């Protein structure tokens, strides 16, 4: 519920960023420990390919916020979902309700 009502999300490597993508709202990753985190754990996909800008310093984060573009944000989200083969259409509840009706 919180992600739905948030106007902007600033997070680290939290999986909340993936849920937040479907809102098409501004999101930013603040990752001051990126080199260490990547060395220790690594990523399934490179962070450069993620749908949100990332910043390793406060100055980079402020710049990303100042230069935010809704159109660029949307394009990055769509490209990322296409790459990962997202099948989200925004109609999941409608499909579930139809299945329930069929079973009733």
Residue, then its C-alpha position, 0 to 999 in steps of 0.5 A: x500500500x505504501x508504494x501505491x501512495x508514494x510519489x517518489x521512491x528512494x531505496x537501495x537494492x530493495x526488491x521494492x523497486x521492482x514493485x514500484x516500477x508498475x507505478x511509472x513514478x520517479x524512483x532512485x537508487x542510493x547505493x553508496x556501497x555499490x562496489x562492495x555490494x557488487x563484489x560480495x553478491x553481484x547482480x542478476x542483471x547489471x545495475x546500469x540496466x535497471x529501470x531507475x537511476x542509481x547514485x553512489x553519492x548524495x551529489x549524484x542523487x541530487x543531480x539525478x533528482x534535478x534532471x529527472x525526466x518522466x519520459x526517460x523514466x518511462x522508456x527505461x522501465x519499458x525497456x527493462x520490462x521488455x528485456x526481462x519478458x514482463x507480461x504485466x498488462x494491468x488486467x490481472x485482477x480482471x483475469x482472476x475475477x473471470x476465472x472465479x466466475x467460471x469456477x462458480 
